[in-house]
Amino acid sequence: MSSDGSDGSVTVGAPASAPRQFAQGLGLFDAITVVVGVMIGSGIFIVSADMARLVGSAGWLLVAWAIAGLLTIAGALSYGELSALMPRAGGMYIYLREAFSPLLGFLYGWTLFTVIQTGTIAAVSVAFARFLGVLWPAISEDRYLIPPQPISQRYAVSLSSSQLLALAIIVLVTFTNTRGLQYGKIIQNIFTIAKTGALLALIMLGLFLGRNSAAVHTNFAHTWTTQAVKPIVPGLAATTFFGLLVALCISQTGSLFAADSWHNIAFTASEVRNARRNVTLAMVIGTVVVISLYMLANVAYLVTLPLPAIQHAAGDRVATAMLQAIFPGAGTLAMAVAIMVSTFGCVNALIMTGARAYYAMACEGLFFSRAGRLNTARVPGWSLIAQGLWSVLLVLARTYNPASGEYGNLYSNLLEYIISAALLFYIMTVLGLFRLRVIQPDLERPYRAVGYPVVPALYVIGASAILLFLLVYRPATTWPGLFIVALGIPVYAWVRAAKSPARNDGTGT
């Protein structure tokens, strides 16, 4: 296993004498704001609608969110041991490489760069623009500066006012983060505090002002009785025990996506003070805080809106529908502002953390060599730029449906495809915890996973069940994700053949 400094400050693959090393500028509070900030985006305000359509009752909707919460917290507890063991820039890329092989680490990094991180950056930036469009109608996906230009029968590029604003957000936040960790940290702290306060306010409004007897009776008089449900596949719905089991697993694509990226703080471990302790604490505290808020938000929805109103909320905007019920006419505007604050902070966290993973890959000769250098501000400037450029391309690229003549967003398709692949990487990472216990039993472990081996095993079993049902009942969106991962294998072979024997030393301008 690669050596590292006890404080996690030595860059991956770099000698201890490297003239530039990461600045350890993140304390425990800063690390927690990164975890909370990257988890809370726009998902919590939207995904409950489709989840409610699948499971068909208030009780099972809360159970679906509880499953996601337990899995997320179990994952954080399990990852904590790995982050304490390897407190270096790179996070999951490092864990998978060390536990299994460089190939598996590369496949995760490949997928992270091509889809997971950059696709999410694109999606959340466009979400910011869409909700600004509620306040300023000139910002719209239908107002084109450059109309869609076909590049094939099914793909095109365009530039709308909404896309332009999303690009501006990506460029601005990327540039700010190239100026140093302190800039990204200040933005993150401000916006995480603001968005957490906004979500708390939403919860309180729903629980105390929005609560009404009609919604409570509709949703909780028959808490576990399934109402109108969306079929999972023809002939299968949540009206039978097996159908309910499948629906609970399929619905996790929404809840797990809304609670995703909690591990991103591990990408920045080299910049966290006392990383062996604080990265683990930040993941655990951050996930518990966010999951608690998510559960309370869904209770607020359910005491304000009857389940059919949640299932059929316009554009799936459940939180907006709730505020509209409380403040007719003003709810839409208030929710738009709250989501803009939330998404901007999320974009900053995604951009700041993701670049550190590609930096770690570059230091191993598995990414563009310049991405493995720290700039004068002691951040991976070229890695940030590469991430930003690819995110911009994903915003510009459009999909085209010849049958309907409608245009979609490429990043939306890619993120839908990759959910199953991301879940597979999470499972493999927790399995890596077991493997490292076997092959490296004598390593010093400052933190040992709580409940080992039961808690990590339950995570693997639960996540594997969800993945299995997705592969069987959502093949059109899951198998393409695995294909994207597999495309990394020939890329890895090509990179290994092309790279020089010497590793990047992490220095340079």
Rosetta blueprint (number, residue, H / E / L):
1 M L
2 S L
3 S L
4 D L
5 G L
6 S L
7 D L
8 G L
9 S L
10 V L
11 T L
12 V L
13 G L
14 A L
15 P L
16 A L
17 S L
18 A L
19 P L
20 R L
21 Q L
22 F L
23 A L
24 Q L
25 G L
26 L E
27 G L
28 L H
29 F H
30 D H
31 A H
32 I H
33 T H
34 V H
35 V H
36 V H
37 G H
38 V H
39 M H
40 I L
41 G L
42 S L
43 G H
44 I H
45 F H
46 I L
47 V L
48 S H
49 A H
50 D H
51 M H
52 A H
53 R H
54 L H
55 V H
56 G L
57 S L
58 A H
59 G H
60 W H
61 L H
62 L H
63 V H
64 A H
65 W H
66 A H
67 I H
68 A H
69 G H
70 L H
71 L H
72 T H
73 I H
74 A H
75 G H
76 A H
77 L H
78 S H
79 Y H
80 G H
81 E H
82 L H
83 S H
84 A H
85 L H
86 M L
87 P L
88 R L
89 A L
90 G L
91 G L
92 M H
93 Y H
94 I H
95 Y H
96 L H
97 R H
98 E H
99 A H
100 F L
101 S L
102 P H
103 L H
104 L H
105 G H
106 F H
107 L H
108 Y H
109 G H
110 W H
111 T H
112 L H
113 F H
114 T H
115 V H
116 I H
117 Q H
118 T H
119 G H
120 T H
121 I H
122 A H
123 A H
124 V H
125 S H
126 V H
127 A H
128 F H
129 A H
130 R H
131 F H
132 L H
133 G H
134 V H
135 L H
136 W L
137 P L
138 A L
139 I L
140 S L
141 E L
142 D L
143 R L
144 Y E
145 L E
146 I E
147 P E
148 P E
149 Q E
150 P E
151 I L
152 S L
153 Q L
154 R L
155 Y E
156 A E
157 V E
158 S E
159 L E
160 S E
161 S H
162 S H
163 Q H
164 L H
165 L H
166 A H
167 L H
168 A H
169 I H
170 I H
171 V H
172 L H
173 V H
174 T H
175 F H
176 T H
177 N H
178 T H
179 R L
180 G L
181 L H
182 Q H
183 Y H
184 G H
185 K H
186 I H
187 I H
188 Q H
189 N H
190 I H
191 F H
192 T H
193 I H
194 A H
195 K H
196 T H
197 G H
198 A H
199 L H
200 L H
201 A H
202 L H
203 I H
204 M H
205 L H
206 G H
207 L H
208 F H
209 L H
210 G H
211 R L
212 N L
213 S H
214 A H
215 A H
216 V H
217 H H
218 T H
219 N H
220 F H
221 A L
222 H L
223 T L
224 W L
225 T L
226 T L
227 Q L
228 A L
229 V L
230 K L
231 P L
232 I L
233 V E
234 P L
235 G L
236 L E
237 A L
238 A L
239 T L
240 T L
241 F H
242 F H
243 G H
244 L H
245 L H
246 V H
247 A H
248 L H
249 C H
250 I H
251 S L
252 Q H
253 T H
254 G H
255 S H
256 L H
257 F H
258 A H
259 A L
260 D L
261 S L
262 W H
263 H H
264 N H
265 I H
266 A H
267 F H
268 T H
269 A H
270 S H
271 E H
272 V E
273 R L
274 N L
275 A H
276 R H
277 R H
278 N H
279 V H
280 T H
281 L H
282 A H
283 M H
284 V H
285 I H
286 G H
287 T H
288 V H
289 V H
290 V H
291 I H
292 S H
293 L H
294 Y H
295 M H
296 L H
297 A H
298 N H
299 V H
300 A H
301 Y H
302 L H
303 V H
304 T H
305 L L
306 P L
307 L H
308 P H
309 A H
310 I H
311 Q H
312 H L
313 A L
314 A H
315 G H
316 D H
317 R L
318 V H
319 A H
320 T H
321 A H
322 M H
323 L H
324 Q H
325 A H
326 I H
327 F L
328 P L
329 G L
330 A L
331 G H
332 T H
333 L H
334 A H
335 M H
336 A H
337 V H
338 A H
339 I H
340 M H
341 V H
342 S H
343 T H
344 F H
345 G H
346 C H
347 V H
348 N H
349 A H
350 L H
351 I H
352 M H
353 T H
354 G H
355 A H
356 R H
357 A H
358 Y H
359 Y H
360 A H
361 M H
362 A H
363 C H
364 E L
365 G L
366 L L
367 F L
368 F L
369 S H
370 R H
371 A H
372 G H
373 R L
374 L L
375 N L
376 T L
377 A L
378 R L
379 V L
380 P L
381 G H
382 W H
383 S H
384 L H
385 I H
386 A H
387 Q H
388 G H
389 L H
390 W H
391 S H
392 V H
393 L H
394 L H
395 V H
396 L H
397 A E
398 R E
399 T E
400 Y E
401 N E
402 P L
403 A L
404 S L
405 G L
406 E E
407 Y E
408 G E
409 N E
410 L H
411 Y H
412 S H
413 N H
414 L H
415 L H
416 E H
417 Y H
418 I H
419 I H
420 S H
421 A H
422 A H
423 L H
424 L H
425 F H
426 Y H
427 I H
428 M H
429 T H
430 V H
431 L H
432 G H
433 L H
434 F H
435 R H
436 L H
437 R H
438 V H
439 I H
440 Q L
441 P L
442 D L
443 L L
444 E L
445 R L
446 P L
447 Y L
448 R L
449 A L
450 V L
451 G L
452 Y L
453 P L
454 V H
455 V H
456 P H
457 A H
458 L H
459 Y H
460 V H
461 I H
462 G H
463 A H
464 S H
465 A H
466 I H
467 L H
468 L H
469 F H
470 L H
471 L H
472 V H
473 Y H
474 R L
475 P H
476 A H
477 T H
478 T H
479 W H
480 P H
481 G H
482 L H
483 F H
484 I H
485 V H
486 A H
487 L L
488 G H
489 I H
490 P H
491 V H
492 Y H
493 A H
494 W H
495 V H
496 R H
497 A H
498 A H
499 K L
500 S L
501 P L
502 A L
503 R L
504 N L
505 D L
506 G L
507 T L
508 G L
509 T L
